Amino acid sequence: MMNFIKDVFDHDLGTLIAMAVGYLGGKALEKVYDAAIDKAFSHISEKYRKKKFKKLYDAHEKLVIEKHNIMPIDHADPFYEHTDIEIINTGKKFCLDCPEPYKQQIKMKRNDINFERDFFFSKYTGLEDLDEITGIGGLAELIVKHKEITGQWFLNELDKAYPIFNGKKFGIYSIRSHRLRETEDAGLSIEFYETDYFTHKVMRSVYQELKSLNHPICNMKTYPVEGIDHLRPFMTSFGVNTFLIVYSEKGDKSIVFAKRSKRTANTRESIWHVTMNEGLSFTDIEGKDISLVKCLHRGLNEELGIKEHYYKDIEKEKFMDLFLVMDNFEVGISSVVVMDASEDKIKDLHSIAKDSVLETEEICAVDFNSRDINRFISENKCTSACLYTLSMVMLRKRYL
């Protein structure tokens, strides 16, 4: 009898253990199954969202090219993560020396302005090699001509008592776009070289002459991103073009425009622009790396007076699109900053900002809706970069 009870108990215990294991295993499989379903659904949703955004962007891109004379290079959907943009310092250099007679006169007026010797990316290349590198015949002669023009421009600026400098900055050596992760997020690899402001002014001046001659370099609407690397002597700058979004008295969002002075904008009249436009320079090196975020923050500080202790009020800071402005052949990246601050606060900070007088004549906050923004841009002249960056912000309005 005892053996019978033991056999039954042992049998039931085994059955109970098997049932428990089966139940727990089933629950585990159920969780794995649910997780797999959630992941698949999330992946499909993300693919659909990206496809929908790309459709909107593609429809928008044609309008941008035709209306604003902008060549889009790459875009995020909707934003680049900071780690999705790889910034590489090649250590290469492209610099143009100021012609001697002008250099001597400039040094007499301002002995702290220095110029680099001619250097064309490597010690094995010379000025005449730039014709072959770029495919532009007669480029070397044009550079010599516009070095003289730019040397005279430096002297004229000093005679007018305008602040002038020849600081080191970065130019673009190459650009590569690629896709990251399973969701095929947009990624960028940008290689930079060392240059300076004098070289930048010379190459802008050369470009404007080529543009007046209707040279093919000024009509690159069908070029792929990899198709512009050979034109690196013209890519002597990289700009961070930022719109700031703040809050109105009603608690609604407003977008801030800045009016560039005639001198800064290189135009005959003042013109409305993005809130902040800063060029990547040697001051944006962080450790051994070049930092876009540091450039963004430096621009917010110098042009708008938004110093470090206000960063806690920044709700979002996102990079969006890489583009080429055909008006002056400058590459820039669009970005947006959403900040928990009032219009009046930003205007107060701007009034005491380091470069506010030099860079902008005034700022204006417009309600962040299509009706008011369209009214503003129809009544005021805006830069191509402003209109392009604005359109990219509006395309992502629901994410802000």
C-alpha positions as CSV (number, residue, x, y, z in Angstrom):
1,M,0.0,0.0,0.0
2,M,2.8,2.4,0.9
3,N,4.6,1.6,-2.3
4,F,1.4,2.3,-4.3
5,I,1.0,5.7,-2.6
6,K,4.6,6.5,-3.2
7,D,4.3,5.5,-6.9
8,V,1.2,7.7,-7.3
9,F,2.9,10.6,-5.5
10,D,6.0,10.3,-7.6
11,H,4.0,10.1,-10.7
12,D,1.9,13.2,-9.8
13,L,5.0,15.1,-8.8
14,G,6.6,14.4,-12.1
15,T,3.4,15.4,-13.9
16,L,3.2,18.6,-11.8
17,I,6.8,19.4,-12.7
18,A,6.2,18.7,-16.3
19,M,3.1,20.9,-16.3
20,A,4.9,23.7,-14.5
21,V,7.8,23.6,-16.9
22,G,5.4,23.5,-19.8
23,Y,3.5,26.5,-18.5
24,L,6.6,28.5,-17.8
25,G,8.0,27.6,-21.2
26,G,4.8,28.5,-22.9
27,K,4.8,31.9,-21.1
28,A,8.4,32.5,-22.2
29,L,7.6,31.6,-25.8
30,E,4.6,33.8,-25.6
31,K,6.8,36.7,-24.5
32,V,9.3,36.0,-27.2
33,Y,6.5,35.8,-29.8
34,D,5.0,39.1,-28.5
35,A,8.4,40.8,-28.6
36,A,9.0,39.5,-32.1
37,I,5.6,40.8,-33.2
38,D,6.2,44.2,-31.6
39,K,9.6,44.5,-33.2
40,A,8.2,43.5,-36.6
41,F,5.4,45.9,-36.3
42,S,7.7,48.7,-35.1
43,H,10.1,47.9,-38.0
44,I,7.2,48.0,-40.6
45,S,5.8,51.2,-39.0
46,E,9.2,52.8,-39.2
47,K,9.7,51.7,-42.8
48,Y,6.3,53.1,-43.7
49,R,7.0,56.4,-41.9
50,K,10.3,56.8,-43.7
51,K,8.7,55.9,-47.0
52,K,6.0,58.5,-46.4
53,F,8.6,61.1,-45.4
54,K,10.8,60.4,-48.4
55,K,7.7,60.8,-50.7
56,L,7.1,64.2,-49.1
57,Y,10.7,65.1,-49.4
58,D,11.1,64.0,-53.0
59,A,8.1,66.1,-54.0
60,H,9.5,69.0,-52.1
61,E,13.0,68.6,-53.5
62,K,12.2,69.5,-57.1
63,L,10.5,72.7,-55.9
64,V,13.5,73.6,-53.8
65,I,16.0,73.1,-56.7
66,E,14.0,75.2,-59.1
67,K,12.9,78.0,-56.7
68,H,15.8,78.5,-54.3
69,N,18.8,77.5,-56.5
70,I,19.8,74.9,-53.8
71,M,21.2,71.5,-54.5
72,P,20.2,69.0,-51.8
73,I,23.0,66.6,-51.0
74,D,21.4,64.4,-48.3
75,H,18.6,64.5,-45.8
76,A,17.7,62.8,-42.5
77,D,14.3,61.3,-41.9
78,P,13.4,63.2,-39.8
79,F,16.7,64.0,-37.9
80,Y,20.3,62.9,-37.8
81,E,21.5,61.6,-34.4
82,H,24.7,63.3,-33.4
83,T,26.5,60.0,-33.8
84,D,25.2,59.6,-37.4
85,I,27.5,62.4,-38.7
86,E,31.1,61.4,-38.8
87,I,33.5,64.4,-38.9
88,I,37.0,63.7,-40.0
89,N,40.0,66.1,-39.9
90,T,42.2,65.0,-42.7
91,G,45.1,67.2,-41.7
92,K,45.3,68.4,-45.3
93,K,45.6,72.1,-46.1
94,F,44.5,74.4,-48.9
95,C,45.7,78.0,-48.4
96,L,46.4,81.0,-50.6
97,D,49.0,83.6,-49.8
98,C,48.2,87.3,-50.1
99,P,50.2,89.1,-52.8
100,E,53.3,90.8,-51.3
101,P,52.5,94.5,-51.9
102,Y,49.0,94.1,-50.3
103,K,50.4,92.0,-47.5
104,Q,52.9,94.6,-46.5
105,Q,50.3,97.4,-46.5
106,I,47.9,95.2,-44.5
107,K,50.6,94.4,-41.9
108,M,51.3,98.1,-41.5
109,K,47.7,98.7,-40.6
110,R,47.2,95.6,-38.6
111,N,50.3,93.6,-37.7
112,D,48.2,90.8,-36.1
113,I,46.8,89.7,-39.5
114,N,48.8,86.8,-40.8
115,F,48.7,84.9,-44.1
116,E,49.7,81.3,-44.9
117,R,52.0,80.4,-47.8
118,D,50.4,78.9,-50.9
119,F,49.6,75.2,-50.3
120,F,47.4,73.0,-52.4
121,F,46.4,69.9,-50.4
122,S,49.8,68.2,-50.6
123,K,53.5,69.2,-51.2
124,Y,53.4,67.5,-54.5
125,T,50.8,69.7,-56.1
126,G,51.0,73.3,-57.3
127,L,48.7,76.0,-58.4
128,E,48.7,74.8,-62.0
129,D,47.5,71.4,-60.9
130,L,44.2,72.8,-59.8
131,D,43.1,73.1,-63.4
132,E,43.4,69.3,-63.8
133,I,42.0,68.5,-60.4
134,T,38.8,70.5,-60.9
135,G,38.5,70.1,-64.6
136,I,38.3,73.9,-64.9
137,G,40.6,75.3,-67.6
138,G,42.3,78.6,-66.7
139,L,41.5,78.2,-62.9
140,A,45.1,78.9,-61.9
141,E,45.1,82.3,-63.8
142,L,41.7,83.2,-62.2
143,I,43.1,82.5,-58.7
144,V,46.1,84.7,-59.3
145,K,43.7,87.5,-60.5
146,H,41.4,87.2,-57.6
147,K,44.2,87.0,-55.0
148,E,44.9,90.6,-56.1
149,I,41.3,91.6,-55.9
150,T,40.9,90.1,-52.4
151,G,44.1,91.7,-51.2
152,Q,42.7,95.1,-52.2
153,W,39.4,94.2,-50.5
154,F,41.2,93.5,-47.2
155,L,42.9,96.9,-47.5
156,N,39.6,98.7,-48.2
157,E,38.0,97.0,-45.2
158,L,40.8,98.2,-43.0
159,D,40.5,101.8,-44.4
160,K,36.8,101.8,-43.5
161,A,37.8,100.7,-39.9
162,Y,35.8,97.5,-40.3
163,P,36.8,94.5,-38.2
164,I,38.8,92.2,-40.4
165,F,40.6,88.9,-39.6
166,N,42.2,85.9,-41.3
167,G,41.3,83.2,-38.9
168,K,41.7,79.5,-39.6
169,K,38.7,77.6,-40.7
170,F,37.6,74.3,-42.3
171,G,36.9,73.4,-45.9
172,I,35.3,70.2,-47.2
173,Y,37.6,67.6,-48.7
174,S,35.0,64.9,-49.4
175,I,31.4,63.9,-48.5
176,R,30.0,60.4,-48.3
177,S,26.4,59.5,-47.5
178,H,25.4,56.1,-46.3
179,R,22.6,54.3,-44.4
180,L,22.8,53.0,-40.9
181,R,21.1,50.3,-38.9
182,E,18.2,48.0,-39.9
183,T,16.0,51.1,-40.2
184,E,18.4,52.5,-42.9
185,D,18.8,55.8,-41.0
186,A,20.7,58.5,-42.9
187,G,24.4,58.9,-42.1
188,L,27.2,61.2,-43.3
189,S,30.9,61.1,-43.4
190,I,32.5,64.5,-44.0
191,E,36.3,65.0,-44.4
192,F,37.6,68.5,-43.7
193,Y,40.8,70.3,-44.6
194,E,42.4,73.4,-43.1
195,T,42.1,76.8,-44.8
196,D,41.6,80.5,-43.9
197,Y,39.3,83.4,-44.5
198,F,41.5,85.0,-47.1
199,T,41.5,81.8,-49.2
200,H,37.8,81.6,-48.7
201,K,37.2,85.1,-50.0
202,V,39.5,84.5,-53.0
203,M,37.6,81.3,-54.1
204,R,34.2,83.0,-53.5
205,S,35.4,85.8,-55.8
206,V,36.6,83.2,-58.4
207,Y,33.2,81.5,-58.3
208,Q,31.3,84.7,-58.9
209,E,33.3,85.3,-62.1
210,L,32.7,81.8,-63.3
211,K,29.0,82.3,-62.5
212,S,29.0,85.5,-64.6
213,L,30.4,83.4,-67.5
214,N,27.6,80.8,-67.0
215,H,30.2,78.1,-66.3
216,P,28.9,74.5,-65.7
217,I,30.1,74.6,-62.1
218,C,27.2,76.9,-61.4
219,N,24.6,74.5,-62.7
220,M,25.0,71.2,-60.8
221,K,21.5,70.2,-60.2
222,T,22.0,66.6,-61.3
223,Y,25.3,65.9,-59.6
224,P,25.4,63.0,-57.1
225,V,26.9,63.8,-53.7
226,E,30.2,62.1,-54.6
227,G,30.3,64.2,-57.8
228,I,31.5,67.4,-56.1
229,D,34.6,66.1,-54.3
230,H,36.9,67.3,-57.2
231,L,35.6,70.8,-56.6
232,R,37.1,70.9,-53.1
233,P,39.1,74.1,-53.7
234,F,35.7,75.9,-53.9
235,M,34.3,74.2,-50.7
236,T,36.3,76.5,-48.3
237,S,33.5,76.7,-45.7
238,F,30.9,74.7,-43.9
239,G,27.9,76.5,-42.4
240,V,25.5,75.5,-39.7
241,N,22.2,77.1,-40.6
242,T,19.9,77.2,-37.6
243,F,16.3,78.3,-36.9
244,L,15.4,78.9,-33.3
245,I,11.9,78.1,-32.2
246,V,10.6,79.8,-28.9
247,Y,7.3,80.5,-27.2
248,S,5.0,83.5,-27.6
249,E,3.1,85.2,-24.8
250,K,0.1,82.9,-25.6
251,G,2.3,79.8,-25.1
252,D,2.3,79.0,-28.8
253,K,5.5,78.4,-30.7
254,S,7.3,81.1,-32.8
255,I,10.1,80.9,-35.2
256,V,12.9,83.5,-35.2
257,F,14.3,85.2,-38.3
258,A,17.5,87.3,-38.3
259,K,18.1,90.3,-40.6
260,R,21.7,90.1,-41.9
261,S,23.5,93.4,-42.5
262,K,24.6,94.3,-46.0
263,R,28.2,93.8,-45.2
264,T,27.7,90.3,-43.7
265,A,25.4,89.2,-46.4
266,N,27.6,90.6,-49.2
267,T,24.5,92.2,-50.8
268,R,23.4,95.8,-51.5
269,E,20.6,95.5,-49.0
270,S,20.0,93.9,-45.7
271,I,18.2,90.6,-46.0
272,W,16.4,88.1,-43.8
273,H,18.2,84.9,-42.9
274,V,18.0,82.0,-40.5
275,T,18.3,82.8,-36.8
276,M,21.9,81.8,-36.6
277,N,24.5,80.9,-39.3
278,E,27.9,79.9,-38.1
279,G,30.9,78.6,-40.1
280,L,32.9,75.6,-38.8
281,S,36.3,76.8,-37.5
282,F,39.3,75.8,-35.5
283,T,37.6,77.0,-32.3
284,D,35.2,74.0,-32.8
285,I,37.8,71.4,-32.1
286,E,37.0,69.4,-29.0
287,G,39.9,67.2,-27.9
288,K,41.0,65.6,-31.2
289,D,37.6,65.9,-32.8
290,I,35.7,68.6,-34.7
291,S,32.3,69.1,-33.1
292,L,29.2,70.3,-35.0
293,V,27.4,70.7,-31.7
294,K,30.2,73.0,-30.4
295,C,29.8,75.1,-33.6
296,L,26.1,75.2,-33.0
297,H,26.4,76.3,-29.4
298,R,29.1,78.9,-30.3
299,G,26.8,80.4,-32.8
300,L,24.0,80.6,-30.3
301,N,26.3,82.3,-27.9
302,E,28.1,84.7,-30.2
303,E,25.1,85.8,-32.4
304,L,22.2,85.4,-29.9
305,G,23.7,85.7,-26.5
306,I,22.5,82.2,-25.5
307,K,25.3,81.1,-23.2
308,E,26.0,77.8,-21.6
309,H,23.8,78.3,-18.5
310,Y,20.8,78.6,-20.8
311,Y,21.3,75.2,-22.4
312,K,19.1,73.6,-19.8
313,D,16.2,75.4,-21.5
314,I,16.9,73.8,-24.9
315,E,14.2,71.1,-25.5
316,K,15.5,69.9,-28.9
317,E,18.6,70.6,-31.1
318,K,18.5,68.6,-34.3
319,F,20.5,68.5,-37.6
320,M,18.4,67.8,-40.7
321,D,19.8,68.3,-44.2
322,L,23.1,68.7,-46.1
323,F,22.8,71.1,-49.0
324,L,24.8,73.2,-51.5
325,V,23.9,76.9,-52.1
326,M,24.5,77.5,-55.7
327,D,24.4,81.3,-55.3
328,N,27.9,81.2,-53.7
329,F,28.8,77.5,-53.8
330,E,28.7,77.0,-50.0
331,V,27.8,73.7,-48.3
332,G,25.7,73.9,-45.2
333,I,23.7,71.7,-42.8
334,S,20.2,72.8,-41.7
335,S,19.3,72.5,-38.0
336,V,16.6,73.5,-35.6
337,V,16.7,74.4,-31.9
338,V,13.6,74.4,-29.8
339,M,14.0,76.4,-26.6
340,D,11.8,77.0,-23.6
341,A,12.2,80.8,-23.7
342,S,10.0,83.8,-24.6
343,E,10.4,86.0,-27.6
344,D,11.3,89.0,-25.3
345,K,14.0,86.9,-23.5
346,I,15.6,86.0,-26.8
347,K,15.5,89.7,-28.0
348,D,17.0,90.8,-24.7
349,L,19.9,88.3,-25.0
350,H,20.4,89.2,-28.7
351,S,20.8,92.9,-27.8
352,I,23.9,92.1,-25.7
353,A,25.3,89.3,-27.8
354,K,29.0,89.5,-28.8
355,D,28.4,89.5,-32.6
356,S,24.8,90.8,-32.7
357,V,25.8,94.2,-34.1
358,L,28.2,92.8,-36.7
359,E,26.0,90.0,-37.9
360,T,22.4,91.1,-37.7
361,E,20.4,94.3,-37.7
362,E,17.4,92.9,-36.0
363,I,15.5,89.7,-35.2
364,C,11.8,88.9,-35.6
365,A,9.7,86.2,-34.2
366,V,6.8,84.9,-36.3
367,D,4.0,82.6,-35.2
368,F,5.0,79.0,-36.1
369,N,2.2,78.3,-38.6
370,S,2.1,78.3,-42.4
371,R,-0.2,81.3,-42.8
372,D,1.9,83.8,-40.8
373,I,5.2,82.4,-42.1
374,N,4.1,82.6,-45.7
375,R,2.9,86.2,-45.1
376,F,6.3,87.1,-43.7
377,I,8.4,85.6,-46.5
378,S,6.1,87.1,-49.1
379,E,6.6,90.6,-47.7
380,N,10.3,90.4,-47.0
381,K,13.4,89.4,-49.0
382,C,15.1,86.3,-47.6
383,T,18.3,84.4,-48.5
384,S,18.1,81.1,-50.4
385,A,19.6,79.3,-47.4
386,C,16.9,80.8,-45.2
387,L,14.0,79.7,-47.5
388,Y,15.5,76.2,-47.9
389,T,16.1,75.7,-44.2
390,L,12.7,77.1,-43.4
391,S,11.0,74.7,-45.8
392,M,12.9,71.8,-44.2
393,V,11.8,72.9,-40.7
394,M,8.2,73.1,-41.9
395,L,8.4,69.6,-43.5
396,R,9.2,68.3,-40.0
397,K,6.8,70.5,-38.1
398,R,4.9,67.6,-36.6
399,Y,8.1,66.3,-35.0
400,L,8.7,69.6,-33.2
